[in-house]
Amino acid sequence: MKREEIEEIQNYEKEQAGKNAALVRFRKKSPESASAFLNFWRTVNKEGELDRKTKELIALAITLVENCKPCVIKHTKLALQAGCTEGEILEAASIALAMGGAIVYEYIGYMLEALEYYREK
């Protein structure tokens, strides 16, 4: 990996830590809304008919189509943590590309940088 790619992922992780701290403040200032969302989030992310791996591959594909760089990085990491293989991740990215078109192709680059970074960690 290029140094710039590594630094970009590391900067994302630092930025995410700051966002997490801000979200703690949001939960204190808006507990009802935050609690409702987080309860919903936990419910849909529990294993059910779909296992954790499958849910993470779906989330990753959606973030690629939605063009959310921080989300692509995060869900690439979560997919690896869920036990997804590189092949499974690339296949999910291919489905996203088929559904989302050319812009997804660019975001797959962010996904590959994250994939390489987190595999090496």
N, C-alpha and C positions, 0 to 999 in steps of 0.2 A: 504494500500500500504506500501511496505517496504521503509524505509528511503532512501536506495540506489536508488530505482526506482524514487522516488521523486527528489532526487538530480540529477539524470541523465537527467530528463526532464528539470529541472531548468538550468542545464549546457547547454543543447541544446538551450534553449531560450537566454541565454547569448551569446552563440556562434553565434546564428542567428542574434542577434543585431549587432555583429561585421561584419558578412557577409553583412548585409544590408548597413552598412556604407561603406564597400569596394565597393559594387555595385553602390553606389552614385558616388564614385570616377571613376568607370568604365564608367558610363554614361557621366561624364564630359570629360574623355579622349577619348571615342569612341562613341560620341553621335549618329552617323548615325546607327551603328550596334545596339546599345542599343535601340534606338527609334524604329527601324524596328521590333526587337524582341518583345518589350513591346506592340507595336500596335497590332501585331499578337496575343500575349497572351491575351490582353484585348478583341479582337474580338472573339476568340474561347471560352472565358469564359463568354461572355454575354449570358443571357437567350435567347434561341431560341426554337427549337423543343424540346431540353432537358432543364429541369430546373436546377437550381444551385445544388440542392441535388444530382440529378443523375450524373451531371458532377463531383462532388466531390467524389462520390462513384467510378466512373470510374477511376479518378485520383489516389485514394487510392489503388485500385486493381492493377493498373499499377505500382505504387511505390513498392508495395509488391513483384510483379514479378521481378522488376528491382533491388530489394535488396538494396534500398537506405534508410538507417535508418533515416537520417534527414528528408527526404521526407515523410516517413511513419508517423513520428511524426507530421510534419506540416499538412499533408492532413487528418490525424485523427482529429486534432484540427479544420481544415476548414470544415470537414464533420459535426462535431457537431455544428459549427456556422451556417452552412447551414440548420440545423434542422433535420439532419439524426438521426435516433434512433439507439440504440445499436444493435437491431436486424438487421437493414439495413446494418450497418457497418460490423457485423459478417457475414452476407450473402455475401457481397462483398468480404470479406476476404476468404470465402469458395470458391467462384468462382476463385479467384486468386490462391488459393491452388490447385484447380483442374487443372488450366492451367499451373502453375509454378512448382509444385512438392514440394519435401521435403524441399528445402531451404526456400520456402515461409512460411512453418510451423514455422521456427525459427523467421522470421520477424513478424509473427503474434504476437509473444510475445512482441515485441516493440510496436506494435499497441495497444495491450491490456493495457500495462503500460500507454501509452499516453491517451487512452480512460478513464481509471480510474482517472488519474491525472486531466484531463480537465473537467471531469464530476464533480469532487469534488471542482473545483475552482469556 
